[in-house]
Each structure stands twice: as structure tokens, then as C-alpha cells.
Amino acid sequence: MGWWDKLRKKDDGAGPAGEPAGPSPLTDADRAAIVQQVQREFAQMGREVVADGQGGLRGMDGRAFGTGNLEAQLERLPRDRWHELIANHVRIMDSTIDAPGPGSLAEVRDRLYLRLRAASALPQAPDYDSPVLPGIIGMVTIDHPEHTEELGGLSGLGTWDEIRPIALENIRALPPMRHDPVAADSERTEAVVHVFVTDDFFGPSRFLALDQLLEQIGSTGQAPGLLVAIPHRHMIAIHEVAGQGTLAAMNGMVNLANGQFSSNPGAITPEVFYVAADGHSQQVTHRSDGSVTVRIDGAIAEAFTALGLIGG
């Protein structure tokens, strides 16, 4: 099942012709085998790492090596290609360990970006203040040829006030993302969710150039706010809050964010956010005991009331 089915009001099993079945979920035995293979590949490079008991590995210097992104990639490949991907993944990780940091701002100026990350997923907060959405921050990131380097500190590179506008300028210069408008309810024209996909690692970073996305979808700028989902590094989805179709769009985006977050590398968040026209943002999905609820209060409640979607 493709992500488009997650958005539709009714799942009739129809997707684009020839779309392959989704990947089979990894088993616990698969995950254990992946950890062992990563451990062997590091050993061949002369580095000792040990399983941390939580699905990852840890070096003798305390450095942690997660396997979540690797698992998401392997899940999509036949078993006979696993060794090749694992070996290449470890080679890239190994090359970053002893790599020198950036020498100067001028050296990396055209490769600086803000990469959106869930604050809760970081080992520690950066020493600069970069909130983007509730629970989501922008990490200063250098885009190297084979990997990205996130910087928790800016010492020696420049100040936050110097670096932030450069990173934003570089985000605006990124190629446009592929745009797929999907009707969450085929009977309502205002139920469209705009899904943007890219191969680079900075898909959600385009939220920081939101005017470009709105221009790409032909927005009139009349909506009181937007629903936003950033499930992983290659995708951002937005919906302009409008009439009754917004209810179907909300449901579709909750399903999309959940599915994409759990099945793709570079996972960020399964939550859906509301961003008002004045820039105020709030998280509208919340999780408890394995279930997801949508909370309509504050600015989104005001918008929904004005549109007649909920009672005053």
C-alpha cells in the first residue's frame, strides 16, 4: 500500500498501477542479525563496538551508533543486498569518526542548512536556540558529499545570528520538491493534502521557506492556517484549513504521519501540527497508551469554529 492510500477517506485497495506491495516488517531476529553484521563490519575496520541492548551499538569511547535508519532502508531490500548496504553504511559512519571539524564559516558557507529534528531524539540540546514547531528544532547541519554533520555547538564557526540567515538562504536555494496533491475525500475539493517529497535530507527544512511551498500549490493566502506533518527527512505534507473537507484531511494526515514515521529512514515525528496565519503553531495530535487523539483547542479551535467545523 502506498502513502496515497493512507490519505484517502476510503481504502479501496487501489493505488497506481503496478505499485508493489509494501515491505515486510523486520523481525527481532532480523534486527539482531543487523546489529551483528554492523559489529562485524566495524571490526574489519579495526573498531570495536558492542551491542547496547537497545538495538544499537556503542564504541569504546562511548560514541553511539543507532541502526534505525539502516533498518528502514534494509526493510525495502531483498536479503541478498543487505550485506552490501550494511558495509557501505558502516564505511560512511567510520569515515566521520576521525574527520576534522569545519575550519571556518567561509569553508562551509554554501553547505550549511537547518535540519529539522525532534528535540526528544537528540542526546543533548544544541547550545543555540532554534525552535521551529512544538518539540521540533532546527539543527545547524553541514551537508557533506556522503553524510550530514549536525553541530550541537557553533564554537569556531560563527555566531547563531551569523549562521541562521546563511542556512535559511541555502534552504531557499534547494531544488523544488516533487508535489503530489491528494484528495483525502474525493467528494470534497477542500480536502486536498499537498505532499512534498525529495531525495535530499532537508525535506522538512522547506517549512522554513513556507512561502515557496504555498506558491508551489497556488495558495491564495486566504486560509486561517495550515495542518503540517513532517514524518521523515524526505517528506513534508500541508493542508490549507478550509471547509468540511479539512476533517477528512486531518484524519488522512494523522494516518500518513504515523505510517511514514514508522517505515522510513530519517524519522522525525508522527505528530500533526497546526500553524496559524500569524505564525503561531501547536501540536494537535497526542499519544497515550498506544492510541492517538486529536486535540482541538486554542488557535485551531478558533479557526474550526469560524469555519463551522465545530460548535461555537
NORZI-V382156 format. One record per helix or strand. SS is the DSSP state (2 for helix, 1 for strand). FROM is the first residue (numbers start at 0). TO is the last residue. Records with the same first field share a line. If there is no record, write none. Layout:
SS=FROM-TO, FROM-TO
This chain:
2=2-6, 27-43, 67-73, 78-96, 104-110, 118-120, 159-171, 188-190, 203-216, 244-262, 297-305
1=48-50, 56-58, 63-64, 111-117, 130-132, 135-142, 147-150, 177-182, 191-196, 224-228, 231-231, 234-239, 266-266, 271-275, 280-282, 284-287, 290-293
